[in-house]
Amino acid sequence: MIRCAIFDCDGTLVDSGGTIHRALGLAFAEHGLDLPPRQQAQRVIGLSLVEAMAELAPSHDADLHSRMAQTYKDAFVTLRGQAQVEEPLYDGILPLLDALEERGWLLSVATGKSDRGLRHCLTSHGLHARFLSLQTADRHPSKPHPSMTLQALADCGAEPHRSVVIGDTGWDMGMAKAAGCHAIGALWGYHDAAELRAAGADTLAAHPAEVLDQAEALVKVAA
C-alpha cells in the first residue's frame, strides 16, 4: 500500500517568515508602496507570488502585481547573495521525516516557492533527495487549486485517500480537500486553528511529533 505525505514548505518545513517579509518590504518599496504589517503580510504566505501581491495590494492592477512578483524574486536572490536568507527547519521536522520514511511513507513537497527557491532551501538542509516529488508555483496554479497535489500523487503512484497534506495555511487545507486527500493543519506555522479548520483540516498538530500518528489514523480510517 503506497502512502504519500505531501508537505508545504514555508511555515511547515521551515520558518521563513522573517526573510519573506524583508523581501516583500524591498519589493513594495521599489514600487513606492507601503508594506502591510508583518502579521497581515504573512497571511499570504503559501500563495503563488502574483496572487500574494494581489492580496496585499488589491487596489492595483494585474500588471503591477506581476512586476511586484518579479521584484520580490530579485530581492530574495539579492538577500541570498548577501547571506541574509534565514529558513531554519522547525524543531521536530527531521525526526518526523525519519519516522515517516521508516514507516514506509513516500515524501513530497507542494509549495508556492519557485523551483530555484525550493531547491536552495532543501539543499541547504540536506533534504532535497528525500522527497520523491517537488511541486512548485513555477508549473502550477496557486493553492488552493489541487494541481500540485495531484501531480505529487501521480509521481508517487499514490491514491488520495491514502495520502495526507501537511500545511500551515488554509490554502494548504483547501488544496488537500480539492484533491481528495486528508489534511493535517500545522499549528506551528502562519494561520491559526480556526482558519485551518474552516478550510477543511481533518486534524491539527501542535508539533511535528504529532503528525505521524495523525496521518496513520486518517489513512487507516479511510482504508
N, C-alpha and C positions, 0 to 999 in steps of 0.2 A: 504494500500500500504506500503510494507516494504522498507525502505530506510536505507542504510548502509554507514557509514563514516569510512573508514579504514585509520588509521594514521600510518605513520612511527614514530619511537621513537627518535633516536639520530639526532639532528638538526631540529626536527619538534616539538615534545613534550618537549624535554629537551635539554639544551645546554651542551653537554658532551664532546665537542671537546678538551678542555684542559686536562681532565683526560685521554681520549683516546690517546692523543699524549704522555702523560707521560708513559702510559703503553706500547705504541709502542716503546718508547725510551728504556725502560727496556728490552723489548724482543729483539730488534735489538742489543743492547749492549751484551746481553747474548750470541749471536751468532757471535759476532765480526764484526758487520756491522754498517755502519753509517745510521742513520735515515734521510730521506729527510726532508727539512724544513716543518714547520707546514702547511703552505699554500698548499704545494703539498701533504703532507700526509693526510690532512683532506678530500681530494677529494675522497678517497676510503671509507670514512665513508658511511655505508649503504650496502656495500658488505658483504658477509659472510667472516669469517676470513681468510680462506685459499686463497680465491680469492683476498682479500685485500693484503695479503702478496705477492702474485704473481705479483700484480700491482706495489708494492713498491720495490720488489727485483726481477725483471724479469730475471736477468742473472743467477739465482739459480734454482735448480730443485724442483720438487714437494715434495720430501721427506723433504727438508729443509723448504719449505713453511708450511707443516703440523706441523713440530716441532716448528716453529716460532709461529704458531697459538696457540699451546698449551702453549708455554712460555708466550704469551700475556695474555691468560686466567689466568694463575698462577699469573702474575704480577698484573692483575686487582684485583684478590682476595686479594693479599697482600696489595694493596693500600686501598681496602675497609676495611681490618682489621686494618689499621693504620688511619682510618677515613680521608683519603685523596681523596676519590672519591667525585667529585662535579658534580652533574647532576641537576642543577636548572631548574624548569619549565620556559619556556619563558613567558614573560608578555602577558596576554590575553588568555592563554590556558585554564585556569579554566573557565572563562566566556564563552569561545567557547564551551567547553564540556557541560556546563549547558544549553546553548542556543540550541544546537543540541538535547539534550535529551528532552528539553521542547517542541520541535517541532516534537518529535516522532522518531528521528533518532536512529538507533542502532549503537553502537560504537565498533570498533575492532582495533587491532594493528597488523601490519606486519613489522617485524624488523630483521635486521641482528644480533641482540643480541642473546645470549643464553637464554634458559628458565630461568635459575638462575639469569642472569643479568637483564632480563626484570622484573622478579618478585621483585627483590630487588629495582629496580628503581621505579616501580609503587607503591609498598607498602610504600616506604619512603615518597611518596606524597599523600598517602591515596587514590590512584586511581585504585588499582588492580581490585576491584569488579565492576568498572564502565564499563569495557569492556567485551562484550559477547564472543569475540573470541580473543585469543592471539596466534599469529603465529610467530615462530622464526626460526633461522637458524638451530636449532637442528633437525628439522624434514623436512626441505625443501631445494631445490636447492637455490643458491644465486639469489637475484634480478639481472637482471630484469625478471627472469623466473616468470610466473604468479602463481606458486603453492600456495604461501602463501595467495594471494588474493582470489584465487578460493576456498580455504578451509574456509577462513573467510566468504565468501558469502554463502557457504553451511551451515556453523554453524548458520548464521543469517536467512537463508531462503530467501536471497535477490537475485535479478537479477542484472546482471552487469550494465544495462542501468539505473538502479535506485540507483546506488552506486557510491561513489567517493573515490578516494585515495588522501590523503593529504600528501605530502612529499617534502623534500627539495633537492633531488638529481635527476639526470637524470635516475638513476636506478629505483627510485620510479615511475617516469612518464612512463618509459618503461614497468614496471610491470603492471601498471594500463591499459595501452593500450593493452598489450598482453592478459589481462583478459577480455577486452571489457568494462572496467569501464571508467568513467570520471576521469580526472587527474587535480588536483589543485597544482600548484607549490608554495611552501612556501619560500618566498624570505628572510626570517629571518634566514635561515639555511646556508648550506655549498656550494651549487652550485649557479651559477649566472643565471640571467634571460635567457640569450641566450642558455645556456645548457639545461635549463628546457624546453624551447620552442622547441629546436631541438629534444628533446627526446619524445615530444608528449603532453606537458602540454596544456590543453584546456584553462586555465586561470591562472593568477598569483595573489597571495595575498601578499601584503606588510606587513600585520599584521593579526594575528588570527581573529581580529574583522571583517575582510572582508570575511571570509571563508563561513559562514552560507548563506549569500545572494548568493554567487557564486555557492555553492553546490545546493541550491534550484533552481536557474535559470537553471543550467545544467540539472538537473533531469526533470524539467518541460518541457524544450525544447525536451528532448528525449522521454517523455511520449507519 
